[in-house]
Amino acid sequence: QREEGAVNAQGTVYGTYVHGLFDQGRFRRAFLNMLREHKGLRPLPLVRSINYRDWKNRALDRLADWVEEHLDMRTIEAVLGR
């Protein structure tokens, strides 16, 4: 098994290439609470949150609809060689 990502010595900077890491609300809140506690702040309650993956997909669908409506897709596809 290989480690993924990095954290600085102070525990204040995190980095990862794991896509979707923060899509799960409970993990995201627990992670943010860890940072809050590190800063001396009270943790926020673990509450049911929106499904971020679904929200993101709906937002991307709306963006795709806007692009198709406002750009000349035939020209773009021709430039891309399709």
C-alpha positions as CSV (number, residue, x, y, z in Angstrom):
1,Q,0.0,0.0,0.0
2,R,1.2,3.5,-0.9
3,E,0.6,6.7,1.1
4,E,-1.4,9.4,-0.7
5,G,-1.1,13.1,-0.2
6,A,1.0,15.2,2.3
7,V,0.7,17.3,5.4
8,N,3.1,19.9,6.8
9,A,4.7,19.4,10.2
10,Q,2.3,21.8,11.9
11,G,-0.7,20.0,10.6
12,T,-2.1,23.2,8.9
13,V,-1.6,22.3,5.2
14,Y,-3.0,19.2,3.6
15,G,-2.7,18.1,0.0
16,T,-4.0,15.1,-1.9
17,Y,-4.7,13.8,-5.4
18,V,-7.7,11.8,-4.2
19,H,-10.7,13.0,-6.2
20,G,-13.9,13.2,-4.4
21,L,-12.3,13.1,-1.0
22,F,-14.7,15.8,0.4
23,D,-17.8,14.5,-1.3
24,Q,-19.0,12.7,1.8
25,G,-20.6,15.2,4.2
26,R,-19.7,13.3,7.4
27,F,-16.0,13.0,6.5
28,R,-15.9,16.6,5.3
29,R,-17.4,17.9,8.6
30,A,-15.2,15.6,10.7
31,F,-12.1,16.9,8.8
32,L,-13.2,20.5,9.2
33,N,-13.9,19.9,12.9
34,M,-10.4,18.6,13.4
35,L,-9.1,21.8,11.9
36,R,-11.4,23.9,14.0
37,E,-10.3,22.2,17.2
38,H,-6.6,22.7,16.1
39,K,-7.4,26.4,16.0
40,G,-9.2,26.3,19.4
41,L,-12.7,26.6,17.9
42,R,-15.6,24.4,19.0
43,P,-16.6,21.6,16.6
44,L,-19.7,22.0,14.5
45,P,-22.4,19.4,15.0
46,L,-22.4,16.4,12.7
47,V,-25.6,17.0,10.7
48,R,-27.0,15.4,7.6
49,S,-25.8,17.4,4.7
50,I,-26.5,17.5,1.0
51,N,-25.1,14.8,-1.3
52,Y,-22.2,16.9,-2.7
53,R,-21.6,14.5,-5.6
54,D,-25.2,14.8,-6.8
55,W,-25.1,18.6,-6.3
56,K,-21.9,18.8,-8.2
57,N,-23.2,16.7,-11.1
58,R,-26.4,18.8,-11.3
59,A,-24.2,22.0,-11.4
60,L,-22.1,20.5,-14.2
61,D,-25.2,19.5,-16.2
62,R,-26.5,23.1,-15.9
63,L,-23.1,24.4,-17.1
64,A,-23.1,22.0,-20.0
65,D,-26.6,23.2,-21.0
66,W,-25.5,26.8,-20.8
67,V,-22.4,26.1,-23.0
68,E,-24.5,24.3,-25.6
69,E,-27.0,27.1,-25.6
70,H,-24.5,30.0,-25.9
71,L,-21.7,28.6,-27.9
72,D,-21.5,27.4,-31.5
73,M,-20.9,23.7,-30.7
74,R,-20.6,22.7,-34.4
75,T,-17.6,25.1,-34.8
76,I,-16.0,23.9,-31.6
77,E,-16.5,20.2,-32.6
78,A,-15.0,21.0,-36.0
79,V,-12.0,22.6,-34.4
80,L,-11.6,19.5,-32.2
81,G,-11.7,17.3,-35.3
82,R,-15.0,15.6,-34.5
